[in-house]
Amino acid sequence: MDYIIQGFKEAINLLISLDREVLLIVSLSIIVSTSATILASLISIPLGVYFGIKKFKGKRLFSRITYTLMSIPSVIVGLVVAIILSRRGPLGYLDLLYTKKAMIIAQTLLVIPLVFGLTFGLTKSRGDVIEKVAFTLGANKWDTIILIIRELKIDILVNIATAFSRAISEVGAVMIVGGNIKGYTRVITTTISMMNSMGDYPMAIALGIILLLISFVIHSIIYSYSQED
């Protein structure tokens, strides 16, 4: 029990002293996960709204497939991206494996189904009324999509925050495509996993605290915005 208490004390010291290695790891995690979340949102939100309001045959089956992909294991995504980006893969000539870009690609592919599924489900349940209003105003399909996004912006922001939390907290995909290279592709989750296996609990605890704080700040900002709105 003593080593756990000591671990927390050393973790607090690392946070207070603004340890350079910790700052590098945290900044890379935020950059990678933020970039992936933004890319995924730009792709998935308009598509999620479009398919949410669109009437087509097989929509139930489409919904089931969508909701299944929302929980796709991160190691599978990482494996697929690694195969594609490997030297013998179709995009091997780009030499992206074990780089920050590969990590962004993997996390983007990981959260696209999540953002799409959440937006799709939200639009299915609440988009009909907004679509009817847009239709009476003579809006086209694209104008309708924009209107729905504006009207459901708070819920969509919550969905984006959920996707960011999923991205920054996953370890499988970034470990596979990034390689956990010190000072280059080492992020919070891969470092925690490595430190735990090495028995270096202070650093692992410090990064765990930071991970919780990042999530808390993101969700607090969105909560404050929703209360003001």
C-alpha positions in Angstrom: 0.0 0.0 0.0 2.9 2.4 0.8 4.2 2.2 -2.8 0.8 3.4 -4.1 0.8 6.4 -1.8 4.4 7.2 -2.7 3.4 6.8 -6.3 0.7 9.5 -6.0 3.1 11.8 -4.2 5.7 11.5 -7.0 3.0 11.9 -9.6 1.9 15.2 -8.0 5.6 16.3 -8.0 5.9 15.5 -11.7 2.8 17.5 -12.5 3.8 20.5 -10.4 7.4 20.5 -11.8 6.0 20.4 -15.4 8.4 17.6 -16.3 9.5 18.0 -19.9 8.9 14.4 -20.9 5.4 14.5 -19.4 4.6 17.7 -21.3 5.9 16.2 -24.6 3.8 13.1 -24.1 0.6 15.1 -23.2 1.0 17.6 -26.0 1.4 14.8 -28.6 -1.6 13.0 -27.3 -3.8 16.2 -27.5 -2.5 17.0 -31.0 -3.1 13.5 -32.4 -6.5 13.0 -30.8 -7.8 16.5 -31.6 -6.7 16.2 -35.2 -8.4 12.8 -35.5 -11.6 14.0 -33.9 -11.8 17.1 -36.1 -11.2 15.0 -39.3 -13.7 12.4 -38.2 -16.3 15.0 -37.3 -16.0 16.8 -40.6 -16.6 13.6 -42.5 -19.2 11.9 -40.2 -21.5 14.6 -39.0 -22.9 15.7 -42.4 -23.1 12.0 -43.5 -24.8 11.0 -40.2 -27.4 13.7 -40.6 -28.0 12.8 -44.3 -28.5 9.1 -43.6 -30.5 9.9 -40.5 -33.2 11.8 -42.4 -33.0 9.8 -45.6 -35.6 7.1 -46.2 -34.2 4.1 -48.0 -34.7 0.3 -48.1 -32.7 -1.6 -45.6 -32.3 1.2 -43.2 -32.8 -1.1 -40.2 -29.9 -3.4 -41.4 -27.8 -0.3 -42.1 -28.5 0.9 -38.5 -27.4 -2.4 -37.0 -24.2 -2.4 -39.0 -23.5 1.2 -38.0 -24.0 0.6 -34.3 -21.8 -2.5 -34.5 -19.0 -0.5 -36.1 -19.3 2.1 -33.3 -17.6 -0.4 -30.9 -15.0 -1.8 -33.2 -11.9 -2.8 -31.3 -9.0 -0.4 -31.6 -6.5 -3.1 -32.2 -8.4 -4.2 -35.4 -8.2 -0.7 -36.7 -4.6 -0.4 -35.8 -3.8 -3.7 -37.5 -5.6 -2.8 -40.7 -3.9 0.6 -40.9 -0.5 -1.0 -40.2 -1.0 -3.5 -43.0 -2.0 -0.8 -45.4 1.0 1.4 -44.5 3.6 -1.3 -44.2 6.3 -1.5 -46.8 4.5 -4.4 -48.5 1.1 -2.6 -48.2 -0.6 -0.6 -50.9 0.4 2.7 -49.3 3.8 1.6 -48.1 5.6 4.0 -50.4 4.3 6.9 -48.3 6.6 5.7 -45.5 4.0 6.7 -42.8 4.2 3.8 -40.5 5.5 4.7 -37.0 4.8 8.3 -37.5 2.4 10.9 -36.0 0.4 10.9 -39.2 -0.2 7.2 -39.0 -1.5 7.6 -35.5 -3.9 10.4 -36.7 -5.1 8.1 -39.5 -5.7 5.2 -37.2 -7.6 7.3 -34.6 -9.6 9.0 -37.3 -10.8 5.7 -38.7 -11.5 4.5 -35.2 -13.8 7.4 -34.2 -15.5 7.9 -37.6 -18.0 5.1 -37.0 -18.6 6.5 -33.4 -19.4 10.1 -34.6 -21.4 8.8 -37.5 -23.4 6.4 -35.4 -24.2 9.0 -32.7 -25.1 11.6 -35.2 -27.2 9.1 -37.2 -29.1 8.0 -34.1 -29.7 11.6 -33.0 -31.0 12.7 -36.4 -33.3 9.7 -36.7 -34.9 10.5 -33.4 -35.1 14.3 -33.6 -34.4 15.3 -37.2 -37.8 14.7 -38.7 -39.4 17.8 -37.2 -36.5 20.0 -38.2 -36.6 18.5 -41.7 -40.3 19.3 -42.1 -39.7 22.9 -41.0 -36.8 23.2 -43.5 -39.1 21.7 -46.3 -41.8 24.3 -45.6 -39.2 27.0 -45.9 -38.1 25.7 -49.3 -34.7 24.5 -48.2 -32.7 22.0 -50.3 -31.0 18.9 -49.0 -27.8 20.6 -48.1 -29.6 23.5 -46.4 -31.6 21.0 -44.4 -28.5 19.2 -43.2 -26.9 22.5 -42.1 -30.1 23.5 -40.3 -30.3 20.2 -38.4 -26.6 20.5 -37.4 -27.3 24.0 -36.1 -30.4 23.0 -34.2 -28.8 19.9 -32.6 -25.4 21.5 -32.1 -25.3 20.9 -28.3 -25.9 17.2 -28.7 -23.5 17.0 -31.5 -20.8 18.8 -29.4 -21.4 16.2 -26.7 -20.9 13.5 -29.4 -17.7 15.1 -30.5 -16.5 15.2 -26.9 -17.3 11.5 -26.6 -15.3 10.8 -29.7 -12.4 12.8 -28.4 -12.5 10.8 -25.1 -12.5 7.6 -27.1 -9.6 8.7 -29.2 -7.3 10.0 -26.5 -8.0 7.0 -24.2 -7.4 4.2 -26.7 -4.1 2.4 -26.7 -4.3 -0.5 -29.2 -4.3 1.4 -32.5 -1.6 4.0 -31.7 0.6 1.3 -30.2 0.5 -0.7 -33.4 0.9 2.1 -35.9 3.0 4.4 -33.8 5.4 2.0 -32.1 5.5 4.0 -28.8 8.8 5.7 -29.9 10.2 8.0 -27.2 9.9 11.7 -28.1 8.2 10.9 -31.4 5.1 8.7 -31.1 4.8 8.1 -27.4 1.4 9.2 -26.1 -0.3 9.1 -22.7 -2.0 5.7 -23.0 1.0 3.8 -24.5 3.3 5.3 -21.8 0.9 4.3 -19.0 0.9 0.7 -20.4 4.7 0.7 -20.7 5.3 2.2 -17.2 2.9 -0.3 -15.7 4.8 -3.2 -17.2 8.1 -1.7 -15.9 6.7 -1.0 -12.4 7.2 2.8 -12.8 3.9 3.7 -11.1 4.5 7.4 -10.4 4.7 8.3 -14.1 1.8 6.1 -14.9 -0.3 7.6 -12.1 0.7 11.2 -13.2 -0.4 10.5 -16.8 -3.6 8.9 -15.6 -4.5 12.0 -13.6 -3.7 14.2 -16.6 -5.9 12.0 -18.8 -8.8 12.4 -16.4 -8.2 16.2 -16.2 -8.2 16.6 -19.9 -11.5 14.7 -20.2 -13.0 16.7 -17.3 -12.0 20.1 -18.9 -13.4 19.1 -22.3 -16.8 18.0 -20.9 -16.9 21.0 -18.5 -16.5 23.4 -21.4 -19.3 21.8 -23.3 -21.5 21.6 -20.2 -21.0 25.4 -19.6 -21.7 26.2 -23.2 -24.9 24.2 -23.2 -26.1 25.9 -20.0 -25.4 29.4 -21.5 -27.2 28.4 -24.7 
